[in-house]
Amino acid sequence: MQSQQLLIELARVYDFERANLNLAMPDVRHFARGWLSIDLSSYLATLLKHKITGFGEPYQQSETYYHHEPKNNTIKKCEKRKASKADLLLSGNEVEEQRHYFEYHYLHYEHLVGSKHRQKLYSDVERVRAMRKHLKQTQVTLIVAYWGTVSGLELDFLKPLDNNRNAAFALDSGIAGSSQVSRIMHVQKNGQPRLILMAI
């Protein structure tokens, strides 16, 4: 399932009102990524008609494990203990093509102004895209959960995710209808904090 369609299906079944209420609480911020990871995983498995194989699983294709080298953005074969890990692994059956790795990244609007947090996001995007390109028989998706307002400044910071070279989609929980899922760069500018769920 393509990322755009996945977000459309999530919009149909996931309780974004509850998610927004939880994420609006300041004390939840430090636990948001872990909570969203667990909360979203069962929905992703159901929508893809897969089963949850495990959490924190190493990237693997056939009997080979892989590690992402961030300095030159390359993927190399490695031992299992050195392999890069995904947050979630789903599988339909024993067929290799039905394995689907997910990584999660949570971002509060205050994080975007700090270059350290932005660089971590960009590094996650690079790793997932490199893994997806290298593991051609395996699906790899990064789910970015952004909570906050959206202005031109935030969209500028998100350009490395969605641009002329790479398309990426977002689900805006603050609106409904056909425009709820769009390219990230087309998310409506709005001063109301809410959850924006992106699939890379």
ABEGO torsion letter per residue (X at the ends): XBAAAAAAAAAAABBAAAAAAAAABAAAAAAAAAAAAAAAAAAAAAAAGBBBAEBGBBBBBEABBBBBBAAAGBBBBBBAAABBBBABBBBABABAAABBBBBBBBBBAAAAABAAAAAAAAAAAAAAAAAAAABAABBBBBBBBBBEBBBAAAAAAAAAABBAABBBBBBBAABBEAAABBBAAABBBBABBBBBBBBX
